[in-house]
């Protein structure tokens, strides 16, 4: 067996750092947006004991820190990663051709540090993960920065989900057809669940005569979402490429144990 190339520690550290920025982005994004969420009845929405007043030092501190992290982290991370991919786009697009000319044991720093952003996408669609991050940011902002249960919020969220469904359908960015199908299916389920939930809320405000039917619809939506999760997991577990990858790892570990 050929020995695996030794990856310099600096690339390992950089990859780990970038991946952590990416992996925790949405959760931290929601925390930051919770701080700068519009005030309700003169008090902070998620901290109702803090009065929204410019002479309140705690409120001012929260707002300033929230907006600073909004630009530095919520927007800075995706645009930083996207900018790095755009800067190295030629190396990413031509990576298979360039790999033929690399000496044995060579570790491409771009591939090693940014590869997690584009490995699953077709060569010309290397940038699509940035669109997924942008979609999450928009939905998080619409959920937190627009007054809840308003027509504007419903329109923005519905339009965003629908637009990215169309965009994904048009681009088909993933390498494997099943990944494109599952991404679209889960997006359709998300849209159906959101629109149905808003409709149920509006009906419950006007009448209680439909409670039985509403309960049935809610159970159907729950079943559809559970089915989506199970289908998502099952589809990728039985994919031949994933099975082969797992078998390669197991065989490699078995050979090491026998030595």
LINUR-V791004 format. One record per pair of residues at least 12 apart in sequence whose C-alpha atoms are under 10 Angstrom apart, sorted by the first residue. I is the first residue (numbers start at 1). J is the second residue. Records with the same first field share a line. If there is no record, write none. Layout:
# LINUR-V791004
I: J  J
This chain:
# LINUR-V791004
1: 252
2: 104  105
3: 104  105
4: 104  105  106
5: 104  105  106  107
6: 105  106  107
7: 105  106  107  108  109  112
8: 107  109
10: 109  113
11: 107  108  109  110  112  113
12: 109  112  113
13: 113
14: 109  112  113  114
15: 109  110  111  112  113  114  115  116
16: 113
17: 113
18: 77  80  81  113  114  116  117
19: 113  114  115  116  117
21: 73  77  78  81
22: 77  78  81  116  117  133
25: 73  74  75  77  78  133  136  137
26: 74  133  136  137  140
27: 140
28: 69  70  73  74
29: 69  70  73  74  75  136  137  140  141
30: 74  137  140  141  143  144
31: 66
32: 62  63  65  66  67  68  69  70  73  74  144
33: 66  67  69  70  74  140  141  143  144  145
34: 46  47  66  140  141  143  144  145
35: 47  59  62  63  64  65  66  67  144
36: 59  62  63  64  65  66  67  70  144  145
37: 63  66  141  143  144  145  146  147
38: 52  144  145  146  147
39: 51  52  145  147
40: 52  147
43: 59
44: 59  62  63
45: 144
47: 59
50: 62
74: 133  134  137
75: 133  134  137
77: 133
78: 129  130  131  132  133  134  137
79: 130  133  134
81: 114  117  127  129  130
82: 114  117  126  127  128  129  130  131  133
83: 127  130
84: 110  114
85: 110  114  115  117  118  126  127  130
86: 126  127
88: 110  111  114
89: 110  123  124  126  127
91: 108  110  111
92: 110  111  114  115  118  119  123  124  126  127
93: 122  123  124  125  126
94: 123  124
95: 108  110  111  123
96: 123
116: 129
117: 129  130
118: 130  173  174
119: 174  175
120: 173  174  175  176  179
121: 172  173  174  175  176  179  180
122: 171  172  173  174  175  176
123: 173  174  175
124: 173
125: 171  172  173  174  175
126: 173  174
127: 173
128: 168  171  172  173  174
129: 173
131: 164  167  168
132: 164  168
135: 157  160  161  163  164
136: 160  161
138: 156  157  160  161
139: 153  156  157  158  160  161
140: 157
141: 153  156  157
142: 154  155  156  157  160
143: 156  157
149: 198  201  202
154: 194  195  198
157: 191  194  195
158: 190  191  192  194  195
159: 191
160: 191
161: 187  188  190  191  194
162: 187  188  190  191
164: 184  187
165: 183  184  185  186  187  188  191
166: 184
168: 180  181  183  184  187
169: 181  183  184
172: 184
176: 239  241
178: 232  235  236  239
179: 232  235  236
182: 228  231  232  235  236
183: 232
185: 228  232
186: 224  225  228  229  231  232
189: 221  224  225  228
190: 221  225
192: 221  224
193: 218  220  221  222  224  225
194: 221
196: 214  217  218  221
197: 214  217  218  221
199: 214
200: 213  214  215  217  218
201: 214
